[in-house]
Amino acid sequence: MPSDNIIWHNTTLHKMQRAGIKNQTPCVLWLTGLSASGKSSLANALELELYKRGFHTYLLDGDNVRLGLNKDLGFDEDSRIENIRRIGELCKLFIDSGLIVLTAFISPFQSDRDMARSLLEADEFVEIFVDVPLSICEQRDPKGLYKKARDGEIKNFTGITSPYEIPSNPEIHLKNFNVELQSNVEIVMQYLIKKGYIHA
């Protein structure tokens, strides 16, 4: 349990000052979707495009976070909830630094995504549903995880033995199959420009 003696320390600089010198408005681009839907590839391409245009970012990828910060967590329901909670708190700190944060996490439960959103201020959380049918994700299966799940080697695997709750009202809904990667990158970039997170 947190101690009652711990109080948030307010710094002299605040996030809009930090973001101001970067000429951007901080936000979290939360990419959610099934394994092999292309979240990581899309997040990478988005970050590269933002970098080319001079914006300041950081990308949090599911596997990378589990190799370090969340290496103590398993894949049972409680651990998966805690995984997203920690990521949400990390995003909050990155937002405070003035960055545009990109995340690539399956984050299968609507309640967990809502919890992450609730940690931030209004309009700082941009949910991006990377929509690919399960059958296509299984065909792609770059890590062989779907096969292992079908063979019973992986428990609680999203889409097979654990549910994926489709976002109820994402800011951006991308069909990430039978489409060029750059086309989806441009959809997100235009959204960020339209909403004033970045300039053209």
C-alpha positions as CSV (number, residue, x, y, z in Angstrom):
1,M,0.0,0.0,0.0
2,P,1.3,3.5,-0.8
3,S,2.3,5.5,2.2
4,D,0.2,8.5,3.3
5,N,3.5,10.4,3.6
6,I,4.3,10.4,-0.1
7,I,3.1,13.6,-1.9
8,W,3.6,14.5,-5.6
9,H,6.4,17.0,-5.9
10,N,5.5,19.8,-8.3
11,T,8.5,21.0,-10.4
12,T,9.0,24.6,-11.6
13,L,8.7,23.5,-15.2
14,H,5.4,22.0,-16.4
15,K,4.7,19.8,-19.4
16,M,3.4,22.6,-21.7
17,Q,6.7,24.4,-21.2
18,R,8.7,21.3,-22.0
19,A,6.5,20.6,-25.0
20,G,6.6,24.3,-26.1
21,I,10.3,24.2,-26.9
22,K,9.6,21.0,-28.9
23,N,6.8,22.8,-30.8
24,Q,4.3,20.1,-30.1
25,T,1.4,19.1,-27.8
26,P,2.1,15.9,-25.8
27,C,-0.1,12.9,-26.3
28,V,-0.1,9.2,-26.1
29,L,-0.8,7.3,-29.3
30,W,-2.1,4.0,-27.9
31,L,-2.1,1.3,-30.6
32,T,-4.2,-1.7,-29.6
33,G,-5.0,-4.9,-31.6
34,L,-4.3,-8.6,-31.8
35,S,-0.9,-10.1,-31.9
36,A,0.5,-9.8,-35.4
37,S,-1.9,-7.0,-36.3
38,G,1.1,-4.9,-37.2
39,K,1.0,-2.5,-34.1
40,S,4.8,-2.5,-33.7
41,S,5.5,-2.0,-37.4
42,L,3.0,0.8,-37.6
43,A,4.3,2.5,-34.4
44,N,7.9,2.3,-35.7
45,A,6.8,3.9,-39.0
46,L,4.9,6.6,-37.2
47,E,7.8,7.4,-34.9
48,L,10.1,7.6,-37.9
49,E,7.7,10.0,-39.7
50,L,7.4,12.2,-36.7
51,Y,11.2,12.2,-36.3
52,K,11.6,13.3,-39.9
53,R,9.3,16.2,-39.3
54,G,11.3,17.3,-36.2
55,F,9.0,16.1,-33.4
56,H,10.1,14.5,-30.2
57,T,8.8,11.0,-29.3
58,Y,9.4,7.8,-27.5
59,L,8.1,4.4,-28.4
60,L,7.0,1.8,-25.8
61,D,6.7,-1.7,-27.2
62,G,5.1,-4.6,-25.4
63,D,8.0,-7.1,-25.6
64,N,10.6,-4.4,-24.7
65,V,8.7,-3.3,-21.6
66,R,8.3,-6.9,-20.5
67,L,12.0,-7.5,-20.9
68,G,12.8,-4.8,-18.4
69,L,10.3,-2.8,-16.3
70,N,7.7,-5.5,-16.2
71,K,9.9,-8.6,-16.3
72,D,8.4,-9.7,-12.9
73,L,4.9,-10.0,-14.4
74,G,3.3,-13.1,-15.9
75,F,0.4,-13.4,-18.3
76,D,-2.4,-14.3,-16.0
77,E,-5.3,-11.7,-15.8
78,D,-4.0,-9.9,-12.7
79,S,-0.5,-9.6,-14.2
80,R,-1.9,-8.3,-17.5
81,I,-3.9,-5.7,-15.7
82,E,-0.8,-4.6,-13.7
83,N,1.2,-4.6,-16.9
84,I,-1.1,-2.0,-18.5
85,R,-1.4,0.0,-15.2
86,R,2.4,0.4,-15.1
87,I,2.6,1.3,-18.8
88,G,-0.1,3.9,-18.2
89,E,1.8,5.5,-15.3
90,L,5.0,5.5,-17.5
91,C,3.1,7.2,-20.3
92,K,1.9,9.9,-17.8
93,L,5.5,10.6,-16.9
94,F,6.6,10.8,-20.6
95,I,3.6,13.2,-21.2
96,D,4.9,15.4,-18.4
97,S,8.2,15.6,-20.2
98,G,6.4,17.0,-23.2
99,L,6.9,14.0,-25.5
100,I,4.6,12.3,-28.0
101,V,4.4,8.7,-26.8
102,L,3.7,5.8,-29.0
103,T,2.7,2.5,-27.5
104,A,2.2,-0.9,-29.1
105,F,0.4,-3.2,-26.7
106,I,-2.3,-5.8,-27.3
107,S,-4.1,-4.3,-24.2
108,P,-7.1,-6.6,-24.8
109,F,-9.5,-5.3,-22.2
110,Q,-11.5,-2.1,-22.6
111,S,-11.4,-1.5,-18.8
112,D,-7.6,-1.4,-18.9
113,R,-7.4,0.9,-21.8
114,D,-10.0,3.2,-20.0
115,M,-7.8,3.1,-16.9
116,A,-4.7,4.2,-18.9
117,R,-6.8,7.0,-20.4
118,S,-8.0,8.1,-17.0
119,L,-4.5,8.8,-15.9
120,L,-4.1,11.6,-18.4
121,E,-5.9,14.8,-19.1
122,A,-8.6,15.2,-21.7
123,D,-7.4,14.8,-25.3
124,E,-4.0,13.4,-24.2
125,F,-4.9,9.8,-25.0
126,V,-5.4,8.8,-28.6
127,E,-6.7,5.2,-28.9
128,I,-5.8,3.7,-32.3
129,F,-7.5,0.4,-33.1
130,V,-5.2,-1.6,-35.4
131,D,-7.9,-3.8,-36.9
132,V,-6.9,-7.1,-38.5
133,P,-9.1,-10.3,-38.5
134,L,-7.8,-13.1,-36.4
135,S,-7.5,-15.4,-39.4
136,I,-5.1,-13.0,-41.0
137,C,-3.1,-12.5,-37.8
138,E,-2.8,-16.3,-37.6
139,Q,-1.6,-16.5,-41.2
140,R,1.1,-13.9,-40.4
141,D,2.1,-15.3,-37.0
142,P,5.7,-14.0,-37.3
143,K,6.7,-15.3,-33.8
144,G,4.9,-18.6,-34.1
145,L,2.8,-17.7,-31.1
146,Y,-0.6,-18.6,-32.6
147,K,0.6,-22.1,-33.5
148,K,1.9,-22.5,-29.9
149,A,-1.4,-21.3,-28.5
150,R,-3.4,-23.7,-30.8
151,D,-1.1,-26.5,-29.6
152,G,-1.7,-25.7,-26.0
153,E,1.8,-24.5,-25.3
154,I,0.7,-20.9,-24.4
155,K,-2.1,-20.3,-22.0
156,N,-4.2,-17.1,-21.9
157,F,-3.3,-16.1,-25.4
158,T,-5.4,-13.3,-26.7
159,G,-7.8,-14.3,-29.5
160,I,-7.4,-18.0,-28.9
161,T,-7.9,-18.8,-25.2
162,S,-8.4,-15.2,-23.9
163,P,-10.7,-12.6,-25.3
164,Y,-9.9,-9.4,-27.1
165,E,-12.4,-6.6,-26.5
166,I,-12.7,-4.4,-29.6
167,P,-12.4,-0.7,-28.7
168,S,-15.9,0.8,-28.3
169,N,-15.0,4.3,-29.5
170,P,-11.4,4.7,-30.6
171,E,-10.2,8.0,-31.9
172,I,-8.7,6.3,-35.0
173,H,-9.8,2.9,-36.5
174,L,-7.2,1.5,-39.0
175,K,-7.8,-1.5,-41.2
176,N,-4.2,-2.8,-41.3
177,F,-4.5,-5.4,-44.0
178,N,-4.6,-5.1,-47.8
179,V,-3.3,-1.5,-47.3
180,E,0.1,0.1,-47.6
181,L,1.7,0.8,-44.3
182,Q,2.4,4.4,-45.2
183,S,-1.3,5.0,-46.0
184,N,-2.1,4.3,-42.3
185,V,0.8,6.4,-41.2
186,E,-0.6,9.3,-43.1
187,I,-4.1,8.8,-41.6
188,V,-2.6,9.2,-38.1
189,M,-0.4,12.1,-39.1
190,Q,-3.3,14.0,-40.6
191,Y,-5.3,13.4,-37.4
192,L,-2.5,14.8,-35.3
193,I,-2.3,17.9,-37.5
194,K,-6.1,18.4,-37.5
195,K,-6.3,18.1,-33.7
196,G,-3.3,20.4,-33.2
197,Y,-0.8,18.0,-31.6
198,I,1.7,18.9,-34.3
199,H,1.9,21.4,-37.1
200,A,2.0,20.5,-40.8
